[in-house]
């Protein structure tokens, strides 16, 4: 069962919040809080999304709705919050699979393997330090094909020069449990990714780490 703090990171995504998510998070927070324009996220998807794709924590579904998805895509959405799943599904005119699930828990072994997995703005919402958050990466590595790719982003909390808005958001979101990233450092992110994938690229844009991890290591792919 999910811990209370895990649910705290998913709880804000009410139907009302999701209506303003594109404006507040995708536009204002990205540009003026974290100094990472939304175009960087679109580029990640255009370069790395595969035929069988798992979207973890889709938020409002902005990224998926604003790129040209592969015509033959098989899309699965995973989130702890059913509102986010339903909202995203309503924006996409295609058949897809919805999974209401906590990413810190292993997925059902019967789930087919994916060519790509996206996890954007999820890690900084998870509770604990990298040793805890890494569990999510292990679980996702096990859902990928041997040649699969995981890509995503997270706001780094350590050794960052935040804007005024960024400082306010960091304080408020961490205080109320929406974020859990005050101890999230860049070396730690690189380490937990490299322990689970053979090829890792991490790029900082503003306060956001954009990452691409390819070829899950054999021990990460193995079932517990």
CORBEL-V507204 format. One record per backbone hydrogen bond with DSSP energy under -0.5 kcal/mol. NH is the residue of the N-H (numbers start at 1). CO is the residue of the C=O. E is the energy in kcal/mol with one decimal. If there is no record, write none. Layout:
nh co e
NH CO E
NH CO E
This chain:
nh co e
7 3 -2.0
8 4 -1.6
9 5 -1.1
9 6 -0.6
10 6 -0.7
11 7 -2.2
12 8 -0.6
13 10 -1.5
14 12 -2.6
18 14 -2.3
19 15 -0.9
19 16 -0.7
20 16 -0.8
20 17 -1.0
21 17 -0.6
24 20 -2.9
25 21 -2.4
26 21 -1.5
27 22 -1.3
28 23 -2.6
29 24 -3.1
30 25 -1.6
31 27 -2.2
32 28 -2.9
33 28 -0.8
33 29 -1.5
34 29 -2.7
36 30 -3.1
40 37 -1.9
41 38 -0.8
42 38 -1.8
43 39 -2.1
44 40 -1.5
45 41 -1.8
46 42 -2.5
47 43 -2.1
48 44 -1.7
49 45 -2.4
53 51 -0.7
53 74 -2.3
54 116 -2.4
55 53 -0.5
55 76 -3.2
56 54 -0.6
56 118 -3.0
57 55 -0.5
57 78 -3.2
61 58 -2.5
65 61 -2.1
66 62 -1.0
66 63 -0.9
67 64 -0.7
69 67 -1.1
73 70 -1.9
74 51 -3.4
75 73 -0.6
75 95 -0.6
76 53 -2.4
77 97 -3.1
78 55 -2.9
79 99 -2.1
82 80 -0.6
85 81 -1.4
86 82 -2.7
87 83 -2.6
88 84 -2.3
89 85 -2.4
90 86 -1.9
91 87 -0.7
91 88 -1.1
92 88 -0.8
92 89 -0.7
93 91 -0.6
94 92 -1.7
97 75 -2.1
99 77 -2.7
101 79 -1.4
101 99 -0.9
103 101 -0.6
105 102 -2.2
111 108 -2.0
114 143 -3.1
115 52 -2.3
116 52 -1.7
117 149 -2.1
118 54 -2.5
119 151 -2.1
120 56 -0.7
121 153 -1.8
122 153 -0.7
125 122 -1.8
126 122 -0.8
126 123 -1.0
132 129 -1.3
133 129 -2.5
134 130 -2.6
135 132 -1.6
136 133 -1.3
137 133 -0.9
138 134 -2.4
139 135 -2.5
140 136 -2.2
141 137 -2.6
142 138 -1.5
143 140 -1.4
144 141 -1.1
145 114 -2.3
148 145 -2.3
149 115 -1.8
150 213 -3.2
151 117 -2.6
152 211 -2.2
153 119 -1.2
154 209 -1.4
156 154 -0.5
156 207 -2.5
157 184 -1.7
158 184 -1.9
162 160 -1.0
163 33 -0.7
166 32 -0.5
167 163 -2.6
168 164 -2.0
169 165 -2.8
170 166 -2.8
171 167 -2.3
172 168 -2.7
173 169 -3.0
174 170 -1.9
175 171 -2.1
176 172 -2.0
177 174 -0.7
178 173 -1.5
179 173 -1.7
180 124 -3.1
184 181 -1.4
185 183 -0.8
189 185 -1.7
190 186 -2.4
191 187 -2.3
192 188 -2.4
193 189 -2.0
194 190 -2.6
195 191 -2.0
196 193 -1.2
197 193 -1.7
198 214 -0.9
198 215 -2.3
199 214 -1.8
201 212 -2.7
203 210 -3.0
205 208 -2.7
207 34 -2.5
208 205 -2.1
209 154 -2.9
210 203 -3.3
210 208 -0.7
211 152 -2.4
211 209 -0.5
212 201 -2.5
213 150 -3.4
214 199 -3.2
215 148 -2.0
217 196 -2.5
220 217 -0.6
221 217 -1.8
222 218 -1.3
